[in-house]
Amino acid sequence: MVLVVPSVDMTTDAAQKELIGKLVGGTVKIEELTSLGKKKLAYPIRKQGEATYVVATLSGNVKSADLDSKAKLMDDVLRILLTAKE
């Protein structure tokens, strides 16, 4: 799950794929993308009161340390949550 700054337009599939592609790199396959829309946050993150939620199902070798470091460098990404499916 990725929380995106609300000023970034995440309504199209192309915009979602582009953002997730930048975040995970080229070696990981994006199987499914779902936008949950803009939602109010429980507390402000980087002075933002709301965020666009994007859920991505990925397959391949995903390293959480790489995702964390890339997410911190991207201005459009507020937070990420990575869970493993078994």
Buried (B, 14 or more C-beta within 10 A) or exposed (E): EBBBBBEEEBEEEEBBEEBBEEBBBEEBEBEEBEBEEEEEBEEEBEEBEBBBBBBBEBEEEBEEEBBEEBBEEBEBBBEBEBEEEE
